[in-house]
Amino acid sequence: MAVWIRVSVVVVALFFEGGMPTVQTLAHDILTSENGLFFVAAYAAAGAVSRSWCSPPACVVAHAAGARDHGHAHRHDHQLQRRAAEFPAMLLWAAIIVVLTAIGFATFYLG
C-alpha cells in the first residue's frame, strides 16, 4: 500500500499542477486536459504494476517457493524464473482490481 501511495502521488504530481483535482472536477479535468488520457494510462499502468507485483497472492507464492528453493545455489535465477512464471497470475490479479475499481467508479461507490 505504501508503494502504491507514493507512486500515485508521483503520477498525479507529474500531470496536475497544484495538486490533485477535486472529486467534482476530476472527470472534467481529465477529459479536457491536453494530457488527460496520458494521465489515465500512466495511472492505470502504475497501479497495475504496483498492485500486481506487490499483491498478496504474489507474495504468498513467492514465500512458499522461496522456502522450497532455499538450498539451491542459483537462487537468483530461480527467483527470476518464478517471477516470469507468475506473470500471468499477476496480470489476472491486476485485471480483477481494474474491473472491480471500474465497477466502483461506475456505481459512484454505492457498493
Helices and strands as residue ranges (DSSP letters): H 2-15, H 26-32, H 36-53, H 56-68, H 75-106
